[in-house]
Amino acid sequence: MTDSTRAVFYKMGNVIQDYAWGSVTSIEHLFAIPNPQQKPQAEMWMGAHANGCSTIIVNGETVRLADFIATDPDAIIGAETQAKFAELPYLFKVLAAEKALSVQVHPSKHQAEIGYAKEEKIGIARNAANRNYKDPNHKPELVFALTPYQAMNGFRQITEIVTLFQTLNIEVISDLVAQLAANQTEAGLGAFFEAMLSLEGEHKDAAVNALLAFCKVNQEQPLFALLLELAEQYPGDIGLFAPLMLNVLTLQPGEAMFLSACTPHAYIKGTGLEIMANSDNVLRAGLTPKFMDVPELVANTEFTSMAVDKLLLAPTVAEGGLHYHVPVPDFKFSVYKQVHDIALQNTSAEILFAIDAPLTVTHHNGETLTLEKGQSVFIPAYAKAYSAHCDGMFARAYN
């Protein structure tokens, strides 16, 4: 079958992951996707990842997207993508958080390759609780807010961290705070971060209890009110100190943020679109009952402060869309608003997602498909060009 006779639009069947932190109502409310069992609808996965592969209909049969790509990867994802990545290199998601996700760091590509090879060599099972590296890939991410979306991203300025901890005046960690105050460098911040996450037993309990006592007296301040909310979700967790070290911000609908490798971050609450490299590598830093490898985490973290007003991505407006620049080749992300038969070229496999209104795509071979909001379509690289019509917004994932 030649490219000119193959179908070019494949409506996707997508897995919804019911992780405990997910919202029971948000995906159903935004996209009219039923939730009859009232389970948490945490993430809707659009892509070819083994842990939640989308399906498409090919010649009347339901087929896993990964299996379809394997039939002719050069044509379907593009020869250049196949040569560089040997897979669809991104995973596209709707993410709906009702509770905070763990504070985490993703390794760089180089660090992931080394860590993965090391754990393979010593024989740690890939599904083991103490496994850090599930694959040899990095996991940069972009999030685009659909509702107000609260998150942590990157370290605060060190002077700000010192001031916050001095204000708390917690005796059991006073020596650590004094050391940071005396050494306000990346090395000093690294040592403080590691020491805080390594607190155990009575020391940890005393520090957390003193923190919460302070928060209760000062809960009219949003930061301390947030800590009390997180303490209900993760009682006694050392990660409750994370918002004092990391920038806390709320993206408004339509705002986007990039999360770099080696940078601590966490999603706190809200619903958004997320696109990431095709990886599962997570090093945890609190707000979790799961395994934390503090030395490995610290080895993969860059202790550089990030200005909170520089965290949002300003899109480039061109060719009828908003294009969000990301510094990695694994994925690109664009959003289109109220476009009428806009012509789009594609050199890679693409996934389009209808955000808030029907989306109709048309190909010069005569094929056309209309998606309702909350639905997505896979478009192979061999389509080469198509047009799109939408009275609302749709998102475009590609590479």
N, C-alpha and C positions, 0 to 999 in steps of 0.2 A: 504494500500500500504506500503511495507517495504522500508527501506532505500536503499536496493540494487536495487529496481526497480524504485525509484523516480529519476527524473531528478536532476542533480547536478550543471549544469551551466545555469544561468538565465541572459540573456542579458538585460541590464537595459535601460528603458526610463527615462531620467532625466529632471527635471524642470530647466529652466534657468531664474533666477530672473533678472528683468530689472531695478534695482535700478539706480537712477540718476547718481551716481558716477562711474558707470561701463564703460568699454571700448566698443565702437561700433565695433572695428575691431579685437581685440586681439584673442578672442576665435575662431572667424571665420578663422583668419590667421593661428593660431597654429594647429587647429584641423579640418579645412574644414567643420565646422558646419555652415550651411547657416544662414544668418541674413537678410532676404529679406526686413524686415520693417526698417532696420537700427536703431534698438533700442539699448540702452546700454545692453550688455551681461555681467552683473556684476558677477554673481555667478551661477555655475552649481552645483546643489545639488544631491549628491548620498547617499541615505539612506532612513530612514523611518520616518523622521520628519514630523509632521502634516502640517507644513506650506509650504511644497514642497516635498511631498512623491514621490519617484521613483516608476515606474511600471515595472512589468515583465510579461512574457507570461506563463501562467500555463494551460496546456491542451487546448491550442488554444485560450484562453481568456486572455484579459488584466486585470491584478490584481494589486492593490496597494501593495507595498512591506510590509507595516505594516499589511495589512489584511492577506497576505500569512504567515508572521511570527506568527500571532495569531492562525493559524490553528494547530500548533504544535511547540510552542516556545522551548521546551527542545531539540527537535531534530534539529531545524533550527538555533537557535542562540547558542545552547549548554546549558545544564542543569545548569552549574555553572554560566554562564552569566545571565540566566533567574532568578536564585535564588538571585543574587546580584543586578541586574539592572532592571529586568522585562521588558526589551526592548532592541533593538539594541542600545548599549550605546554610539555610535559615529555618527557623521555626517561628510561626506567626501565631499570636494568641489574643484572645480576650481574657483579661485577668480581672477578677472581681473579689476584692479582699474585704472581708467583714472584720477580721482580726489581723494583727500584724504578722507578717512573715518574719522568719529569722533574719537577724543581722548577718550579712554574709559578704564574702570577698570571692571573686572569680579569678583564677590564675591567668597569666598571659599565655599565649600560644606556646612559647618556649618552655615556660614553667610546667605547663600541662603535659607536654611531651616527655619531659624528664620525670615528672611525678608518676605519670601513667606507666612508663617503662619500669620504673623502680617497683611499683606495687605489683605489676605483672610478674616481675622477676622473683619477688619473695612470695608470690602465690596467694595474695589476699583476694578472696572471691569478689567478683565485681558487684555483687549484691550484699556484701558484708556491711554491717553497720559502721565499722571503723575504716571503710574505704573512702579515701579523699578524692581520687581521680577515676571517674567512670569512663573517660575517653581522653584521647590526646589533644583536645581542642580547647581553645579559649571560649569565653561566653560573654562577649560584649552585648549590651542590651540598649534598646531605646523604648521609652514608654510615652504614649500619647494619651492624655487624659480625656475621658468621656464624661466623667463626673468630677467634682472636687477630689483631688487625689493627693493624700498626704504621704510623705516619704522622708527618708533620711538619705543623704548622699554626700560622701566626702567629709573630711575632718574640718571642724571649725578652725578659726584662727587660734593659735596656741594661747595667746593672751586671753582670749575669750574663755577657753577651756579652764585655764588657771583661775580666772575670776569666778567662774561658776562653782568650781570645786572649793575654792576658798570661802565662798558664800555659804556653802553647805556646812563647812566646819565640822567634818566627821572625824572624830579622834582616831579611829582605827586605821584610816588611810592618810592621816596628816603627814606622815613622813614621805609617802609617795607624792603627795601634792607639793610638798616643799621641794622635793628633788626636781619635779617638772618646772616649778617656778624658777629654780636656779639654773635650769638647762632647757631653755625654750627653743630647742632645735628639733629637727626630724628625729635624730637619735634619742633625744630626751622624750619626745612624744611616743616613739616606738617602745621605749622601756616602760613608760607609764601605762600604755595600752596593754602590753603583755602582763605587767604586774597586776593590773585591775582584773583582767580576764582569768588570771591564775589564782585569785583569792578563793580559799576553800574553807569549809567547816565553820567554826565559830567566827572567824574573821569576816568571811563573806556574809554570814547572817547578820552580824553586827553592823556591817557597812550598809546592807540593803535596808535593814530596819531603821537605821538613822536617816537614810535617804527618804524613806516613805514618811517618817515622822515630820521631816522638814516640808515635804510636799503637801501634807495635810494642812499644815499651818499656812501654806502659801499657794493654795490651790486656785486662787483667783488669777494667778499667772498661767497663761496657756501651756507653757512648757511643763510646769509641775502638775497641772491637771492631766496632761497627756501621760506623765509617768504613773499617776495613780490608775489611769485607765489600762495602761500596759501591765501594771502589777496585778490587776484582776485577771488578765489573760495568762500571764506567766509569773505566778507568785514565786518570790524568792530567787528569781533569775538574775544573774550578774549582768545580763544584757540591759537591765533597767538603767544602767549608767550610760548606755550608748547615746541617748539623745543629748547628753551633756557634752559629749565629745564630737558628735557628728552634726552637720547642718540638718535642720528640720524645716521642711517647706511644704506648701500645699499648691500643687498645680491646679489651675483653673481649666475647665473644659476647653480643649483646643490647644493647650500648651503641651510641650514635649520636652523630654530630658534624656540625655545620654548617660549611661552608667559604664564607666571605663573598667578595664581589667585592673586588679590590684587596689581597688577603691572600696572601702566598706560602705554598704548601703542596706536599706530595708524599705519595703513597702509597708505602710501602716494601715491605710484604709482608702478605699475608692475603687472605681472601675476604669480600666483603660485598655488600650491596645498595646501589646508588647511584641517587639520583634527582636530576635536574638540569634546568635550563631548556634548551630546545631550541636549543643553540648549540655551535659548534666553536671558539670564540675562546680561544686559548691564547698567552700570552706566557711564554717559557721563561727559566729562571734557573739552568740547570745540570743535571747528570746527564742529558745528552742529546747525541747527535751532530747534532741538528737546529739550524736557524737560531735565533740569539739576537740580538734587537734590544735592547741594554741601555738606551739612552736611552728608548725607548718603554716598556720594562718599568718603569723607574724612574718615568716620568711617570704610570703606572697603578697605582703601589703606595702604600699608606698605611703609613707607618713608625711604627705604634703597637704597643707591646708588648701581648701578651695573656697573662693569667695561665693557666698550664697547667691549674690545677684548675677553671677556668671554661669549658673547651673542650667538655666533654660536654654534650649536651642532656638535660635531665630531662623525660621525657614527662608529659603530663597523662593521668590514668587516668579515662576517662569512657565511658559507653555501651558497655561491654564491651571496650574497646580501649585501646591505648597510643597517644597522639596527640602527634607531635613538632612543636612550633611552629616555623615558619620565617618569616622576615620578608619574604617575597616572595609575590606572588600567582600565580606560575607553577605551583606545585605544593604539594600537601599529602601527608603520609605518615603512615600508621598501621599498627600491627601488632596482630593479634588472636591470642590464645592459648586453645586449648581452649574454643571457643564452640559452642553447640548451637542451631542454627536462630535465630541472632541476626538481628534485622530491621535492615537498613541502607537509608538513603535516599541517592539520588544525583542531584545537579543538574548534574554534569559527566560527561564520559567517564572511566571508571575502568579500571585494570588491576589485577587481583588475581594474586598469585604464591604458589603453595603451597610453603612453605619445607621442611617436614620430615614432612609427612603428607598424605594425600588431603584435598582440599577439595571440598565439594559446594555449589553455588549453585542456588537455586530461585526462580522468579518466579511471581507470582500467575496468569500466563497458562498455567501448567502446565509451562512449560519448565524442565528441570533439566540440570545438567552437573557431572560429577565430574572433577577434575584430580588427577593424581598429583604427588608432590613434584617440583619443578623445572619444572612447567608453569604457564602463565598464561592468563588469559581477559580479553578486552576487553568492557566493558559500556558501551553507548552511554548518553548522558544521557537518552534517551527511555524507558529502562527505569524510571526514577523510584524504584523500590524493589525490593529482593530480600532473600532471607535466605541466610545462610551457615552451614555446619556443618563443623567441623574439629577433630579430636582433638589436633592439633599446633598449628603456627603458620602464619599466612599474612600477607602484607603487602598493603597497599592503597595504590595511587598514584592521586591525583585532583587536582582544583584548585578 
